[in-house]
Amino acid sequence: MPETSVVTISRFLLGEERRHPHATGAFTNILHDIAVAAKIISREVNHAGLVDILGRAGSENVHGEDVQKLDVFANDVLYRALDHTGHIAVLASEESEDPIPIPEEFPSGEYVVLYDPLDGSSNIDVNVSIGTIFSILRKVTDGERGTLEDCLQPGTEQLAAGYVLYGSSTMLVYTTGAGTHGFTLDPSIGEFLLSHPNMLIPDPPTKVYSVNEAYFDRWSPGQQRLVSHLKGRAGFGSRYIGSLVADVHRTLLRGGLFMYPGDSKNAQGKLRLLYEAAPMAMVLEQAGGAASDGRGRLLEVQPTSLHQRIPVYLGSTPFVEMADRFLAEDAKN
Ligand code: P6P
């Protein structure tokens, strides 16, 4: 691609599409539609600080309109961006118990999109960065419309994955299996511009671990020994925001080890496999990092239910491998 200062996400997507001679453009359109939804969600998230003026969720705003909770709003925006395109066979959202069918009045397509529309939304009131996470699969069943089976595929089957970070700037980071690329929203022109082509997790990695240590007493002995080692002899620093997309984005840019372990209260931890852990794992692997569930490669885990949780260890490969070694000791006991 010729060196130009302004590469929009649409231009980048078209360039990627041209590298796949049999591409139909459907895939490009889905990613473009997600980017449009992200712009709309970004606008509302960035107004959230004016919530007292615009009206708190559940109330009416100055225009007499019902103010939606932002995660409900984000969920609606993503649904409306994708339901009518004819490219989607079925959707699944963190906000919906069951897979979301494409309305009968719209044609069904060959792709499946799973998403967490606004992860970490509890952080909005304290102005902490939050995010949208998405995963794209190919439909695998023979019926005209998609089903739950089409959603329950291991992360290795993802065609694309990514996230949108609504922070000091709004960034969209995604991969289609050909590297991980970052785009920053220029609100003055309403375009996502290529700002981080071919993102690679730093090597040598930064020695930072990221975990909520309030749960230390609930962890397995291996997990406790791991964190004690990191903060002790290994000389790691610690950063934890408590917003998945923000913690993962920092880990991608700086290196380190993000963890959300299972514990005695929640054996599988808190994070969801299909629309949180698996997309983040693909993004990190494509950037030269790694992701594990503490026992093995996270992307190879076969899902059994739509909202199942999974322990997550992701970041710099040597640190993820170290975590696996410490946790393997649990398996021996
Ligand atoms: P804890 C936010 O509520 C979230 O779902 C993720 O964004 C974040 O990584 C995690 O929960 C934080 O959970 O238990 O540390 O507060």
Residues whose N, C-alpha, C, O or C-beta is under 5 A from the ligand:
A	BS01	P6P	D119 G120 N212 G242 S243 L244
